[in-house]
Amino acid sequence: MAYGTLFRALAVLAVAGWFFLELLRPNNLLLRPSVPALIATVYIVYIAVIDYLQYGGAGLIQNFQLFIAFYFLYVIESRRNNVESLRPVFWWVLLTLPITYIKTIYTLWFVNGHAMRLAVRSGDTAMQIAQEGVGGYGLAYSTVIMVPALLMLFKYSNQMTIKWWQKLLIAANLVLAVTLVLSSGFTIAVLTLIATLGTLVILAKVTLARALLATFLAALLLIGYKPVLQTSLTAIQPLTQGTNYFIKIRDVLETLEQGEAQGTASDRIVRWERSAKIFLEHPILGVWSNRDIGKHSEILDTFARLGIFFGVIFVYLVIYIPIRYLGTSMRTNGLVLASLVCMAAVTFMNNFVASQGMALFLFLPVSIALLTYNTMPRIKNIE
């Protein structure tokens, strides 16, 4: 989608085809829209109008990834009373995703260790890498969102009414997904994965003792994170020699020693501060234009561009799915809380793209439906 009109046209045709088929269904989403679908529509129309007025057709194209991400919201809302009906799509994703995983991991290990970074840039090299099937930023961060669900599916696979090859598919995707993230060279993706899985392990079964433990660990890290982080990073730095992580770890260690951000961390923080400053200067309506914002935090950038009202709307749209399922099953509460942590980290520290919409709005709800299938009746609409 990033490298040509043809791919965008095919995506638009696919979305239009889905909406046409949806119209043929009784009680379809267009006749009986849910609250999230209505809110998403207001958000999309607002962005489309202000960007078209400023930049013409180019304004719509620059939001293409975001629009496709929210397309998956419409898909899940159309089946919100029967999430399990999307299981064929879920298994198709798990069946085809390893092809991209294997191709990308092979390229990272044996051809170019920076391939995933190059894939998201403009130019002939980036186009060639993308056409070869190597994923970039979107693949890495959508995988981070999917890993907690894959881990829980793997954990309970023997208790689920699925075939042996489906269990094997879950295990293979889990191994490949973790391998891809660790090999990606995206430090924030790795840190987000660690934080997400840490939340999942501690709160896999939410009890008062585990909640108190999580609070204690969070307070301990807040107070004494510096020596712990310095010791840990110093110990693992030699193991990262020759990778992107070596430079990132060096920058973090220098930041801890000097008391201010260094290297790439400094660049990212400057961009975050830029968006935060713009929002504080224009809190109601924002500045509309995306030319002066930091462009390294979807949440901060949205508040800076669109103001507090649409900023809050965006936050709602990226967290309502986990919140919808919070408390529906003891088996999935840990996954829901981990997904909240993951989405907060991903959207605060990076941009929100199409593949992340698939992971959040489609993969996560269907995973929860599968995990509750043997212990609960069909998941009903929870709003």
C-alpha positions in Angstrom: 0.0 0.0 0.0 2.9 2.3 0.6 4.4 2.0 -2.9 1.8 2.5 -5.6 -1.7 3.5 -6.7 -2.5 -0.1 -7.7 -2.1 -1.5 -4.1 -4.2 1.4 -2.7 -6.9 0.8 -5.4 -7.0 -2.9 -4.6 -7.4 -2.1 -0.9 -10.2 0.4 -1.6 -12.0 -2.1 -3.8 -11.7 -4.8 -1.1 -13.2 -2.4 1.5 -15.9 -1.3 -0.8 -16.7 -4.9 -1.6 -17.0 -5.7 2.1 -19.4 -2.8 2.7 -21.5 -3.9 -0.2 -21.8 -7.5 1.2 -22.5 -6.0 4.6 -25.5 -4.1 3.1 -27.0 -7.4 2.0 -27.0 -8.7 5.6 -30.2 -8.2 7.7 -29.6 -5.9 10.7 -26.3 -4.9 9.1 -23.9 -2.4 10.6 -25.1 0.5 8.4 -28.7 0.0 9.6 -27.8 -0.6 13.2 -24.5 1.0 13.9 -22.8 0.5 17.2 -21.4 3.4 19.3 -17.8 2.6 18.4 -18.7 2.5 14.7 -20.4 5.9 14.9 -17.5 7.5 16.8 -15.0 6.0 14.3 -17.1 7.4 11.4 -17.1 10.9 13.0 -13.3 10.7 13.5 -12.6 9.5 10.0 -14.8 12.0 8.3 -13.3 14.9 10.3 -9.8 13.9 9.5 -10.7 13.4 5.8 -12.4 16.8 5.5 -9.7 18.9 7.1 -6.8 17.1 5.3 -8.6 17.3 1.9 -9.2 21.0 2.5 -5.5 21.6 3.2 -3.8 19.2 0.8 -6.4 17.9 -1.6 -6.2 14.2 -2.7 -2.7 13.9 -1.1 -4.4 14.6 2.3 -6.5 11.5 1.9 -3.6 9.4 0.8 -1.4 10.4 3.8 -4.2 9.0 6.1 -4.7 5.8 4.0 -3.0 3.5 6.6 -5.2 5.0 9.4 -8.4 4.6 7.4 -7.6 0.9 6.6 -6.8 0.3 10.3 -10.3 1.5 11.3 -11.9 -0.5 8.5 -11.2 -3.6 10.8 -13.1 -1.8 13.5 -16.2 -1.8 11.2 -15.6 -5.5 10.5 -15.6 -6.5 14.2 -18.5 -4.2 15.0 -20.6 -5.8 12.3 -20.0 -9.2 14.0 -20.0 -8.0 17.6 -22.8 -10.4 18.5 -21.2 -13.3 16.8 -17.4 -12.8 16.9 -16.8 -16.5 16.3 -18.1 -16.2 12.8 -14.8 -14.5 11.9 -12.8 -17.6 12.8 -12.1 -18.6 9.2 -10.5 -15.2 8.7 -8.5 -15.7 11.9 -7.1 -19.1 10.7 -6.3 -17.7 7.3 -4.2 -15.0 8.9 -2.3 -17.6 10.9 -1.9 -19.7 7.8 -0.4 -17.0 5.6 1.5 -14.9 8.2 4.4 -17.3 8.6 5.3 -16.8 4.9 6.0 -13.1 5.7 7.6 -14.0 9.0 10.0 -16.5 7.5 10.9 -14.3 4.6 11.6 -11.3 6.8 13.6 -13.3 9.4 15.7 -14.8 6.7 16.4 -11.4 5.2 17.3 -10.0 8.6 19.6 -12.9 9.5 21.4 -13.6 6.2 20.9 -10.6 3.8 20.5 -7.3 5.6 20.0 -6.8 9.3 18.5 -3.4 8.8 15.9 -4.6 6.2 12.8 -3.8 8.3 14.0 -0.3 8.9 14.7 0.2 5.2 11.3 -1.2 4.2 9.5 1.8 5.8 11.5 4.5 4.0 10.9 5.9 0.5 13.1 5.1 -2.5 14.0 2.2 -4.8 15.7 0.1 -2.1 12.6 0.3 0.2 10.3 -0.6 -2.7 12.4 -3.6 -3.7 12.5 -4.9 -0.1 8.7 -4.5 0.3 8.1 -6.2 -3.0 10.2 -9.1 -1.9 7.8 -9.7 0.9 9.9 -8.3 3.8 7.8 -6.6 6.4 8.6 -3.3 8.1 7.5 -1.2 11.0 3.8 -2.2 10.7 4.7 -6.0 10.8 6.9 -5.6 13.9 4.4 -3.6 15.9 1.3 -5.5 14.8 3.1 -8.7 15.9 3.8 -7.2 19.3 0.0 -6.7 19.7 -0.6 -10.3 18.6 2.0 -12.1 20.7 0.0 -12.0 24.0 -3.0 -13.6 22.3 -0.9 -16.2 20.7 0.7 -17.1 24.0 -2.6 -17.5 25.7 -4.0 -19.6 22.8 -0.9 -21.8 23.0 -1.3 -22.2 26.7 -4.9 -23.3 26.5 -4.8 -25.0 23.1 -5.3 -28.5 24.6 -8.5 -27.3 26.2 -9.9 -25.9 23.0 -12.0 -27.6 20.4 -9.5 -27.2 17.6 -7.7 -29.6 15.3 -4.1 -30.7 15.7 -2.9 -28.6 12.8 -4.5 -25.5 14.3 -2.6 -26.1 17.5 0.6 -26.5 15.5 -0.2 -23.3 13.6 -0.6 -21.4 16.9 2.8 -22.7 18.2 4.6 -21.9 14.9 3.2 -18.4 14.7 4.2 -17.7 18.4 7.8 -18.8 17.9 8.1 -16.9 14.6 6.4 -13.8 16.0 8.8 -13.6 19.0 11.8 -14.3 16.8 10.8 -11.6 14.4 10.3 -8.9 17.1 13.7 -9.7 18.7 15.4 -9.7 15.3 13.6 -6.5 14.0 16.0 -3.9 15.4 13.1 -1.9 16.7 14.1 -1.3 20.3 10.7 0.1 21.4 9.0 -3.0 19.9 11.2 -5.3 22.0 10.6 -3.2 25.2 6.9 -3.1 24.6 6.8 -6.8 24.1 8.7 -7.4 27.3 6.4 -5.0 29.2 3.3 -6.6 27.7 4.4 -10.2 28.4 5.4 -9.1 31.9 1.9 -7.8 32.5 0.4 -11.0 31.1 2.5 -13.3 33.3 1.8 -11.4 36.5 -1.9 -10.8 35.8 -2.6 -14.0 33.8 -5.1 -14.8 36.6 -6.1 -11.5 38.3 -6.2 -11.8 42.1 -5.7 -9.4 44.9 -2.2 -10.8 45.6 -1.1 -10.5 42.0 -2.5 -6.9 41.7 -0.6 -5.9 44.9 2.5 -7.6 43.5 2.2 -5.7 40.2 1.7 -2.4 42.2 4.8 -3.2 44.3 7.0 -4.0 41.3 5.8 -0.8 39.5 6.6 1.3 42.6 10.0 -0.4 43.0 10.9 0.2 39.4 9.8 3.8 39.7 12.0 4.4 42.7 15.0 2.3 41.8 14.9 1.8 38.1 18.2 3.6 37.3 20.7 1.2 39.0 18.6 -1.8 37.9 18.5 -0.6 34.3 22.1 0.4 34.2 23.2 -3.0 35.6 21.0 -5.0 33.3 21.9 -3.0 30.1 25.6 -3.2 30.9 25.4 -6.9 31.3 23.6 -7.5 28.0 25.3 -4.9 25.9 28.2 -7.2 24.8 25.6 -9.7 23.5 24.2 -7.1 21.1 27.5 -6.2 19.4 27.0 -5.6 15.7 23.2 -5.0 15.9 21.0 -1.9 16.1 20.4 -2.6 19.8 24.1 -2.0 20.7 23.8 1.7 19.7 20.4 2.1 21.4 21.7 0.5 24.6 24.8 2.8 24.5 22.5 5.8 24.1 20.4 4.8 27.1 23.4 4.2 29.3 24.8 7.7 28.3 21.3 9.1 29.1 21.3 7.5 32.5 24.8 8.8 33.3 24.4 12.3 32.0 20.9 12.9 33.2 19.5 13.9 29.7 18.5 12.0 26.6 21.3 11.2 24.2 21.4 9.9 20.6 18.2 8.5 19.0 16.4 8.6 22.4 17.0 12.4 22.4 15.6 12.8 18.9 12.4 10.9 19.8 11.9 12.8 23.1 12.4 16.1 21.2 9.6 15.1 18.8 7.3 14.1 21.7 7.9 17.4 23.4 7.1 19.2 20.1 3.7 17.6 19.8 3.0 18.1 23.5 3.9 21.8 23.3 1.7 22.3 20.2 -1.2 20.7 22.1 -0.7 23.0 25.1 -0.7 26.0 22.8 -3.8 24.9 20.9 -5.7 22.6 23.2 -9.3 23.0 21.8 -9.0 22.6 18.0 -5.4 21.8 17.5 -3.4 23.1 14.5 -4.9 20.7 11.9 -1.7 20.6 9.9 0.7 17.7 10.5 3.8 19.5 9.2 5.0 20.9 12.6 4.0 18.0 14.9 6.6 15.4 16.1 5.2 12.5 14.1 6.6 9.9 16.6 3.5 9.4 18.8 0.1 8.8 17.4 -1.6 9.9 20.7 0.4 13.1 21.1 0.3 13.9 17.4 -3.5 13.5 17.4 -4.0 15.8 20.4 -1.7 18.4 18.7 -3.4 18.2 15.3 -7.0 17.8 16.3 -7.3 19.1 19.9 -8.6 17.5 23.1 -12.0 16.3 21.8 -10.7 14.2 18.9 -7.6 13.3 20.9 -9.9 11.6 23.5 -11.9 10.0 20.7 -8.7 8.4 19.3 -7.7 7.1 22.7 -11.1 5.6 23.1 -11.0 3.9 19.8 -7.7 2.1 20.5 -8.6 0.9 23.9 -12.3 0.1 23.8 -11.8 -3.4 22.5 -9.7 -4.6 25.5 -12.1 -2.7 27.9 -15.1 -4.3 26.2 -13.9 -7.8 27.2 -12.5 -6.9 30.7 -14.2 -9.1 33.2 -15.9 -11.4 30.7 -13.7 -14.3 31.7 -11.0 -15.1 34.3 -9.1 -16.8 31.6 -8.8 -13.7 29.4 -8.5 -10.9 32.0 -4.7 -11.0 31.9 -4.7 -10.9 28.1 -7.0 -7.9 28.2 -4.9 -6.0 30.7 -1.7 -6.9 28.7 -3.4 -5.6 25.5 -4.2 -2.3 27.2 -0.6 -1.9 28.2 0.5 -2.8 24.7 -1.8 -0.4 22.9 -0.9 2.4 25.3 2.8 1.9 24.6 2.5 1.4 20.9 0.3 4.4 20.2 2.1 6.7 22.6 5.6 5.9 21.3 4.9 5.3 17.6 2.4 5.7 14.8 -0.8 3.6 14.3 -0.9 1.8 10.9 -3.2 -0.6 9.0 -1.7 -3.9 10.2 -2.1 -2.8 13.8 -5.8 -2.3 13.2 -6.1 -5.9 12.0 -4.2 -7.1 15.2 -6.3 -5.0 17.5 -9.8 -5.0 16.0 -9.9 -8.5 14.5 -7.2 -10.8 15.9 -7.6 -9.9 19.5 -11.4 -10.3 19.7 -11.4 -13.6 17.8 -8.7 -14.9 20.1 -10.7 -14.0 23.2 -13.7 -15.7 21.6 -11.7 -18.9 21.1 -10.3 -18.8 24.6 -13.8 -18.5 26.1 -15.5 -20.9 23.7 -15.4 -24.0 26.0 -16.3 -22.2 29.2 -18.8 -19.5 28.1 -21.7 -19.2 25.7 -21.3 -17.2 22.6 -19.9 -13.8 23.4 -22.6 -11.2 23.3 -22.4 -7.5 22.6 -20.8 -5.8 25.6 -20.8 -2.0 25.5 
